[in-house]
Amino acid sequence: MMWYDGGSMWFLGPLVMVLFWGGVIVLAAWALRAFSGGGRSGQGTSLEVLKRRLASGEISQDQYEQARKVLQG
């Protein structure tokens, strides 16, 4: 009687299982970052935008101070 033991493909089962669970973990991590915002906003906080505008010369120091007072309450 001959028995078939899977031949030389015995490693394929565990490899596929590791790849599957690795993919599930990566997908879950991506979904958490995508739907939670990842702790970042596209433009930054209002004060960061204001500082960037002052640094680039879009607004004057007086305009910066007025806007900062409004934003900080």
DASUL-V334699 format. One record per residue. OMEGA is omega as a letter, one per 30 degrees, with the letter a starting at -180 (NA if undefined). D_CENTER is the distance of its C-alpha to the mean C-alpha in whole Angstrom. Layout:
BEGIN
omega->OMEGA d_center->D_CENTER
omega->OMEGA d_center->D_CENTER
END
This chain:
BEGIN
omega->a d_center->58
omega->l d_center->54
omega->l d_center->51
omega->a d_center->48
omega->l d_center->45
omega->l d_center->42
omega->a d_center->43
omega->a d_center->41
omega->a d_center->38
omega->a d_center->37
omega->a d_center->34
omega->a d_center->32
omega->l d_center->32
omega->l d_center->30
omega->l d_center->28
omega->l d_center->27
omega->l d_center->26
omega->l d_center->24
omega->l d_center->22
omega->a d_center->22
omega->l d_center->20
omega->l d_center->18
omega->l d_center->17
omega->a d_center->17
omega->l d_center->14
omega->l d_center->12
omega->l d_center->12
omega->l d_center->12
omega->l d_center->9
omega->a d_center->7
omega->l d_center->9
omega->l d_center->8
omega->a d_center->5
omega->a d_center->6
omega->l d_center->9
omega->l d_center->9
omega->l d_center->7
omega->l d_center->5
omega->a d_center->8
omega->l d_center->8
omega->a d_center->11
omega->a d_center->12
omega->a d_center->15
omega->l d_center->15
omega->a d_center->17
omega->l d_center->21
omega->l d_center->22
omega->l d_center->20
omega->l d_center->21
omega->l d_center->24
omega->l d_center->25
omega->l d_center->23
omega->l d_center->26
omega->a d_center->29
omega->a d_center->28
omega->l d_center->28
omega->l d_center->31
omega->a d_center->30
omega->l d_center->32
omega->l d_center->35
omega->l d_center->35
omega->l d_center->36
omega->l d_center->34
omega->a d_center->31
omega->l d_center->33
omega->a d_center->34
omega->l d_center->30
omega->l d_center->29
omega->l d_center->32
omega->a d_center->31
omega->a d_center->27
omega->l d_center->28
omega->NA d_center->31
END
